[in-house]
Amino acid sequence: MRELITELTYLVAAVLFILGLRSLTRPDKARQGMQFAAVGMLFAVCGTLIHHDIVDYRWIAGGLVLGALIGYPLGMWVPTTALPQRIAISLSFGALASVLVGVSEYYTAFHGGREPLESFRMAALGFEVLLGTLTVFGALIAFGKLQEILPGRPLTFPGQNVANGVMLVVAFVLLVLVVLDPSRTSAFYSMIALAALLGVLMVIPIGGADMPVVVALLNSYCGLAAAATGFALGNSILIISGSLDGASGFLLSILMSKAMNRSFSNVLFGAFGGGGPAAAVGVGTTLPVRSISAEDAAIQLAYASRVIIVPGYGMAVAQAQHQVRELAELIEKRGGEVKYAIHPVAGRMPGHMNVLLAEANVPYDKLYDMDEINGEFPQTDVALVIGANDVVNPAAREDKSSPIYGMPILDVDRAKTVIVLKRGMAAGFAGIENMLFHAPATSMLFGDAKASLSKLVTEVKAA
């Protein structure tokens, strides 16, 4: 009877996971999708807790309490601007769970009196531990870069790709040896150590501009490790949820790479996205920069018929999404039309701008993807760029020598007037000059985005 109830709860959980994933394809259904997934996870946990293999609930109870104490602050108190690094650390926790289960199963098979591991189960267990360990340490490095504990620029060394490739091959050779003879404990633990080192060395050379792709790819690895855990334990819900997570993460990585017009190999091995040191306004360049006051910018926005707002990571850092919405509502009250242009890799994670704007209750129907909005820039009176850099850099379209050449961008430079809110003239993650900032139609409003937008709101009201 217990087994039947467990399988029924797993079936309900699987359906809810699929419905949740489906809902995430639409911004207006995303919150509902997360609720479906959360309820599905509750069913999965409850179904597992009544499984007949459980003989002692003391450690489980402690784990539930500890998980709640960690999970609640991560969900409730971490600001939306820190979601990328929160996701990275969560991926590390998830992968660590798979690794600990795998190591425990392997250790118990040889020291706990269980039957020897058969080849298929050993292969699933070994793959779970190998991929899980790589994900744990890779996600920790990604967290360090996103949190700025570690340098955001690529940290490279001569022959790094060759070294990583050799280590990966050796790790798989060790995996095969363990599958052929599970009693080779030294090969098993050497594989874990090598996977840990590989996780660090694979992510360290990747720059800040590519972190959204890396996080999506690590999410895929974490899901695959969970699916392998399911095969090793004979747990159907782990197989289903892990496969869904692994496949969706991998597809998202492909879509993110496509959005930057770059291949997976270029993302993983190209050391792009240096995010060089910030430069002071006008230092090191003779190119013209036209500064504008908040009062003059407000007059242009107040009397514009068509305005397109382009949010970027600077808006996220300043937590200025509420001021953005307030400004847009003022412009609309004066008869102007306001739309939001969302680049697929703006920010530090997929959908970063969508999440922030949704938090500020910006209507979903005002958010436009790059392909939908680019044709409207030539008819736009004012394009307001808030902290975006590389995703609006015309060099991607015009300069064949540029490292971002070929990357699809928002055609902000084709608007009649461009106003850029930025702290200074620092380069973006790609570490290159943005010619948009020096264009004749562009004006720079320097300062903190939140403070500048609050000033614009005040001035538009007075206009």
C-alpha positions, 0 to 999 in steps of 0.5 A: 500500500505504501508503495502504491501511494508513493507512486501516485504522489510521484505521478502527481508531482511529475504532472505538476513539474511538466505543467510548471515548466510549460507555464514558464514559457509565458511571462504572465504564467511564470508565477503560476508555473513556479507554484505548480513546481513547488506543490509538485516538489511537496508531493515528491517529498511527501511520497518519499517520506512514506517509502518502505525503505526508510527505517529511521526518521531522525536524520531526515527530520534534521535535514528537513529543519536545516533545509527550511532554515536555509531555503526560507532566507534564500527565497524570501530575503535575497533581493532580485538583483542577487538572483543569479548568484542565489541560483548558482549556490542553489545549483551547488547544493542540489549537485552536492546532494547527488554527490553525497547520495552517490558516495554513500551508496558506493561506500555502503556497498563495500563496507555495509554488507550490501550486495556488490554493485552491478554494472548498470547501477555502478555506471549510473552512480559513477556518472552521478558523482562525476557530473555532480562533483563537477557541478558543485565546484563549477557552481561555486566558482560561478557564485564567486564571480557573480558575487564579485568575491572572485574577479569577473574577468577570465582567469586563463593560463597557457594550455588551459583547454588542452589541460581541461580536455586531458583531465576530462578524458582521464576522469571518464577513463577512471569512471569506466575502470570503476564500472568494470570493477567497482572494487577499485576504490582508489579510482573512484575517489580519484575521479571525484578529486579530478572532477572537483578540479575540473569544475573549478578550471572549466569555469574560472576562464569564463568571463562575466558576459557568459555567466548566464550561459554557464549558469544555464549549462550548470543547471543542465548538469545538475539535472542530469546528475539528479536523473543519474541518482534516480537510476542508481536508486530506482527512484522514478521521480528523480529520473523524471525531474532530473531529465526535465531539468537537464533537457530544459537547461541544455536547451536554454544554454543553446538559446542563450548562445544563439542569442549571442551568435556564438557557439558552445565551444566559444562560450566555454573555451573562448575566455570572452567577457572580461569586464575590464576595469572601469575608466573615468568619464572621458579618460583615455579617449578623445571621442566626444561625450555629450552630457545632459541634465535631468531637467533637459532629459525630463523635457524630452521624455515628457513631450515624446510620443514614442519611448522605448526603455532598454533595461540592463544590469545597471538597473538591477544593481541600482534596484531601480525597476520601481522608478522605471515603472513610475516614469513610464506611467507618467509618460503615458499619462501625458499621452506618450506610448512606452514599450520595453525592449528586452535583450535575451542576455541582458543582466546576469541570468536568463530572464533577469530583466523580466523578473525585475520588471515583473516585481515592479508590476510592469504589464507583461504586454509592454515587454518586447523581445529583441526581434519584436522591437528592433523594427520600431527604433527608427520611429521612436522619439526617445530610447532610454537606456538604463545601465545596458552596455554590450547589448546596445553596442553598434560594434556588434553590427558594424565592426568586424574586428570587435570580439562581439561582432555578429552578436544580435543587439538592440538597434538603439542607435537608430532611434531619433534620440538616445538617453543613456543612464550610467554611472560613468564611461566604464566598459561592459562585460566584453571590455570594449568601447561602446560607440553608442555613447559617442553618437551625435544623437546620444546624451549621457545622464551620469549617476546612480540609476535609481537617483537619476530616475527619481529625479526624472520622475520629479521633473516630468511631473513638473514639466 
